[in-house]
Amino acid sequence: MTIAYIDHISDLTAYALLGALIDAGAAPEVIEAALSRRTELELRILLSREERHGETVLLASLSPSSEDLRLTREDLDRFSSAYPEIDRLSDGWTKLCASRGESDSLSATDSQEALAAIAVHEAVIQLQLDRVYCTSLPLPSGLEPNDATVMDLMHKQPVQFTDQTIPTSALGVIALTTVSDQYSLPPAVTLSRTGCGGREIEDAPGSGLLRLSIGELVYTSEAPQEDSVMVVETNIDDMNPQNYGHVMDLLLETGALDVTLTPIIMKKGRPGNLLSVLVDRPGLEAVISLILQETTTIGVRTHAVRRRTLDRKIAEVATPFGTVRIKVVRQGNHVRCTPEYDDCREAARAHEVPITEVQNAARRAADAIDLDVLL
């Protein structure tokens, strides 16, 4: 499993991220060809190196065939169709257009950086990065008034306030938050490559860089990943029991990692239920709001817990009852798989066979493939 970690950000722009990815091994000519094929625009990536803060930084910029290129809403919709896996990028563009007062197009400057943000995704694909970890986003002091979009895009993201003047662009935030899978320290890796990117800054030469490190996950007999998540709990004794299933479904749809309901005896011998929700820190407020809105409780408890999880991947196998997804996990050198219950249930209903027959067929199909290549 190939992991990337972005741990030093003093230039939060799409150009800096692109430079770091190319410095770490992505081939610019391959990115150019992919961009031209998917966007139908002729583009060149311009690169140069510079010493900054004791680091050799790769400065990246994008040169379209037309220097006054202005991406229209039609262009953005076309790119969204070509890149369905990065719909968040399209959402960011929409906010950017609205904030700049340009309902039909981006400015030439924003258009070029939007293409650089797409180039970032091509670089991630080329480097075959399975997971990208990132530190909290730096929220610098002195943001200009017209950069309210930056603040808007950072909402619901982990941020760290800093008094440094960090070059920050809306499209840089969009590019980084779109490729980042998790805001935490990564598990142990065997470091293989590093990259340091930046961009030319006319009014602040020699400042600003972004560092990226790449490595292969180190597999041990212990659980390979550890992170911090939040537990939200509340005791309920006056709610219609029919509503619990509805609330639990809503919590999972909101982003909860797990939801459990435990019968308890409360004060004065009253029977009740303990509602417990496991959630990542960015989703904490949404979970609390939903519980307060959808249940009869008037308060919740929260606390942080450490969580260890096995590395996992979702794959598909062909069975006589159709395609079934399987969850593949590794513990040390041992790999095991579990058929997805929902897929097996739907296939069993469609073919009018016992669910165990579908599950056994999925396990036999999984035994016929090399599960190690999935992890």
C-alpha positions in Angstrom: 0.0 0.0 0.0 1.5 3.3 -1.1 0.9 6.2 1.3 1.7 9.9 0.9 2.0 12.4 3.7 1.8 16.2 3.4 3.4 17.6 6.6 4.8 21.0 5.8 2.7 23.6 4.2 3.8 27.2 3.8 2.4 27.6 0.3 -1.2 26.4 0.0 -1.7 26.6 -3.8 -2.5 24.0 -6.4 0.9 24.9 -8.0 2.8 24.0 -4.9 1.1 20.6 -4.5 1.7 19.9 -8.2 5.4 20.8 -7.9 5.7 18.5 -4.8 4.1 15.6 -6.7 6.3 16.0 -9.7 9.4 16.4 -7.5 8.4 13.1 -5.9 8.3 11.2 -9.2 5.3 12.1 -11.3 6.2 12.6 -14.9 5.1 16.0 -16.2 4.9 14.8 -19.8 2.4 12.1 -18.8 0.4 14.6 -16.9 0.3 17.0 -19.9 -0.9 14.2 -22.2 -3.6 13.1 -19.8 -4.8 16.7 -19.3 -4.9 17.4 -23.0 -6.8 14.2 -23.6 -9.4 14.8 -20.9 -9.8 18.6 -21.1 -9.2 18.9 -24.9 -6.8 21.8 -24.2 -3.2 22.1 -25.1 -1.2 22.6 -21.9 2.4 22.7 -20.8 3.8 22.4 -17.3 6.7 24.8 -16.7 9.2 23.8 -14.0 12.2 25.4 -12.3 14.1 24.9 -9.1 15.0 27.2 -6.2 16.5 27.0 -2.8 14.1 28.0 0.0 14.6 27.6 3.7 17.3 25.0 3.1 15.1 22.9 0.8 15.4 22.5 -3.0 11.9 23.4 -4.2 10.4 22.6 -7.6 8.4 25.5 -8.8 5.5 24.6 -11.1 3.2 26.6 -13.3 0.9 25.9 -16.2 1.0 27.4 -19.7 -2.2 26.9 -21.7 -2.2 27.6 -25.5 -4.1 30.8 -24.7 -2.7 33.1 -22.0 -6.2 34.7 -21.6 -7.9 31.3 -21.1 -11.1 31.7 -19.2 -12.9 28.5 -18.2 -16.7 28.8 -18.6 -19.3 27.0 -16.6 -19.7 24.8 -19.7 -16.0 23.9 -19.5 -16.4 23.1 -15.8 -19.4 20.8 -16.5 -17.4 19.1 -19.2 -14.4 18.5 -16.9 -16.7 17.2 -14.2 -18.0 14.6 -16.7 -14.4 13.7 -17.6 -13.4 13.5 -13.9 -16.4 12.0 -12.1 -14.2 10.9 -9.3 -13.4 14.5 -8.2 -16.9 16.1 -8.1 -15.7 18.1 -5.1 -13.5 20.0 -7.4 -16.5 21.1 -9.4 -18.2 22.2 -6.2 -15.2 24.3 -5.4 -15.2 25.9 -8.8 -18.9 26.8 -8.3 -18.1 28.6 -5.1 -15.2 30.3 -6.6 -17.2 31.7 -9.5 -19.9 33.0 -7.2 -17.4 34.7 -4.9 -15.6 36.4 -7.7 -18.9 37.7 -9.1 -18.3 35.8 -12.4 -21.4 33.7 -12.9 -20.3 32.4 -16.3 -16.5 32.0 -16.1 -13.4 32.1 -14.0 -10.7 34.7 -14.4 -7.6 33.8 -16.4 -5.6 33.5 -13.2 -8.1 31.2 -11.6 -8.6 29.2 -14.8 -4.9 28.3 -15.0 -4.8 27.3 -11.3 -8.0 25.2 -11.8 -6.2 23.3 -14.5 -3.2 22.9 -12.1 -5.7 21.4 -9.6 -6.8 18.9 -12.2 -3.1 18.1 -12.9 -2.7 17.3 -9.2 -5.2 14.5 -9.6 -3.5 13.2 -12.6 -0.2 13.1 -10.6 -1.9 11.2 -7.8 -3.2 8.7 -10.2 0.1 8.3 -11.9 2.0 7.8 -8.6 -0.6 5.2 -7.6 -1.1 6.7 -4.2 -3.6 4.5 -2.2 -4.0 7.0 0.6 -3.0 10.6 1.2 -2.6 11.9 4.8 -2.3 15.6 5.6 -1.6 17.8 8.6 -4.3 20.3 9.6 -4.8 23.0 7.0 -2.9 26.2 8.0 -5.3 29.2 8.3 -3.0 32.1 7.9 -3.4 35.6 9.2 -3.9 38.5 6.8 -6.2 36.8 4.2 -7.4 39.5 1.8 -11.2 40.4 2.0 -11.8 38.8 -1.5 -10.5 35.5 -0.2 -13.7 34.8 1.9 -14.0 31.7 -0.4 -10.9 30.3 1.2 -12.6 30.5 4.6 -15.7 29.0 3.2 -13.9 26.1 1.7 -12.1 25.4 5.0 -15.4 25.0 6.9 -15.7 21.5 8.4 -12.0 20.9 7.7 -9.4 20.6 10.5 -7.4 23.9 10.6 -4.5 25.2 12.5 -4.3 29.0 13.1 -1.0 30.6 12.3 0.3 34.1 12.4 2.5 33.4 9.3 1.7 35.0 6.0 1.2 31.9 3.9 0.3 32.2 0.2 -3.1 30.6 0.1 -5.6 30.3 -2.8 -9.1 28.9 -3.0 -8.0 26.4 -5.6 -5.1 25.3 -3.5 -7.5 24.5 -0.7 -9.8 22.7 -3.1 -6.9 20.7 -4.6 -5.5 19.7 -1.2 -8.8 18.8 0.5 -9.9 16.8 -2.6 -6.9 14.5 -2.6 -6.5 14.2 1.2 -8.1 11.1 2.7 -7.3 11.7 6.3 -6.0 14.6 8.5 -3.7 12.7 10.9 -0.3 11.2 11.2 0.1 8.2 8.8 1.0 4.7 10.0 4.7 3.5 9.7 6.0 3.4 6.2 9.3 2.6 4.4 10.1 6.0 3.0 10.9 5.9 -0.8 10.5 9.4 -2.2 10.0 13.0 -1.1 9.0 16.1 -3.0 9.0 19.8 -2.3 6.9 22.2 -4.4 6.2 25.8 -4.6 5.4 28.6 -7.0 6.9 31.9 -8.2 5.8 34.7 -5.8 6.6 38.1 -7.2 6.1 40.2 -4.1 7.7 37.6 -1.7 10.5 35.9 -3.5 12.1 32.8 -1.8 9.1 32.1 0.4 6.5 29.3 0.5 6.8 25.6 0.0 4.9 22.4 0.4 6.5 19.0 1.3 5.2 15.6 0.4 6.6 12.2 1.5 5.8 8.8 -0.1 6.4 5.3 1.3 5.1 1.8 1.5 3.1 0.7 4.5 5.0 -1.4 6.9 3.1 -4.5 7.7 3.5 -5.9 11.2 1.7 -8.4 13.4 0.1 -5.5 15.1 -2.8 -3.5 13.7 -1.2 -1.3 11.0 -3.3 1.9 11.5 -4.0 3.9 14.6 -5.9 7.2 14.8 -8.0 9.3 17.1 -11.8 9.4 16.8 -14.6 10.7 18.9 -17.3 8.9 20.9 -20.7 10.6 21.4 -23.0 9.1 24.0 -26.4 9.9 25.5 -28.9 8.1 27.8 -32.5 8.0 26.6 -35.5 6.8 28.5 -38.5 8.7 27.0 -38.4 8.0 23.2 -40.6 5.9 21.0 -38.6 2.7 20.4 -39.8 2.6 16.8 -37.7 5.7 16.1 -34.3 4.3 17.1 -33.8 2.5 13.8 -34.5 5.8 11.9 -32.0 7.7 14.0 -29.3 5.1 13.6 -29.7 5.1 9.8 -29.5 8.9 9.7 -26.3 8.9 11.8 -24.6 6.4 9.5 -25.7 8.5 6.5 -24.3 11.6 8.2 -20.9 10.0 8.4 -20.8 8.1 11.7 -18.3 5.2 11.7 -20.4 3.1 13.9 -23.7 3.3 15.9 -24.8 1.1 18.8 -27.7 0.9 21.1 -27.3 -0.7 24.5 -30.2 -1.4 27.0 -29.4 0.2 30.4 -31.0 0.7 33.8 -31.1 4.4 34.7 -31.7 6.2 38.0 -34.8 5.3 40.0 -34.7 1.9 38.2 -36.0 3.3 34.9 -35.1 1.2 31.8 -33.4 3.1 29.0 -31.0 2.9 26.1 -27.4 4.1 25.7 -26.9 5.5 22.2 -23.2 5.4 21.3 -21.8 6.9 18.1 -18.2 6.7 16.8 -17.2 9.5 14.4 -14.2 11.2 13.0 -13.5 14.7 14.5 -14.6 16.6 11.3 -18.0 15.0 11.6 -18.5 15.5 15.3 -20.7 18.6 15.2 -23.0 17.1 12.5 -23.5 14.0 14.6 -24.3 16.0 17.8 -26.7 18.3 15.9 -28.6 15.3 14.5 -28.9 13.5 17.9 -30.2 16.7 19.5 -32.7 17.2 16.7 -33.9 13.6 16.2 -34.0 12.2 19.7 -35.6 13.3 23.0 -32.3 13.8 24.8 -31.3 17.3 26.0 -27.5 16.7 26.1 -24.7 14.4 25.0 -21.2 13.4 26.2 -18.1 13.3 24.0 -14.7 12.0 24.5 -11.7 11.1 22.3 -10.6 7.5 21.9 -7.7 5.8 20.2 -8.7 3.4 17.5 -6.7 0.6 15.7 -7.9 -0.7 12.4 -6.6 -3.3 10.0 -5.7 -2.3 6.5 -8.7 -3.0 4.2 -9.8 -2.8 0.6 -13.2 -3.4 -1.2 -13.0 -5.7 -4.2 -15.6 -7.3 -6.5 -15.9 -11.0 -7.4 -18.1 -12.7 -9.9 -20.5 -15.4 -8.7 -23.3 -17.4 -10.3 -25.6 -14.9 -8.6 -23.9 -11.8 -9.9 -21.1 -9.5 -8.8 -20.6 -9.4 -5.0 -18.3 -7.0 -3.1 -15.9 -8.4 -0.6 -13.9 -6.7 2.2 -10.3 -7.8 2.2 -8.2 -7.2 5.4 -4.7 -8.0 6.4 -3.2 -8.8 9.8 0.6 -9.3 9.5 1.1 -11.9 6.8 -2.4 -13.2 7.0 -5.1 -12.0 4.6 -8.8 -12.7 4.9 -12.0 -11.6 3.2 -15.7 -11.2 4.1 -18.6 -10.9 1.6 -20.6 -7.7 1.9 -23.9 -8.6 3.6 -26.1 -6.2 1.6 -24.8 -7.5 -1.7 -25.4 -11.1 -0.6 -28.9 -10.3 0.7 -29.9 -8.6 -2.6 -28.5 -11.5 -4.7 -30.2 -14.1 -2.5 -33.6 -12.3 -2.9 -33.2 -11.9 -6.6 -32.3 -15.5 -7.2 -34.5 -16.9 -4.4 -31.7 -18.9 -2.8 -30.5 -18.9 0.9 -28.1 -16.1 1.7 -25.5 -18.6 2.9 -25.3 -20.0 -0.6 -24.4 -16.6 -2.0 -21.9 -16.0 0.7 -20.2 -19.3 0.1 -20.1 -18.6 -3.6 -18.4 -15.3 -3.0 -15.8 -16.9 -0.7 -15.0 -19.5 -3.3 -14.6 -16.8 -5.9 -12.3 -14.9 -3.6 -10.2 -18.0 -3.0 -9.5 -18.1 -6.7 -7.8 -14.7 -6.9 -4.6 -13.3 -5.3 -5.9 -11.2 -2.4 -2.4 -9.9 -1.6 -2.3 -7.8 -4.8 -5.4 -5.8 -3.4 -3.5 -4.6 -0.4 
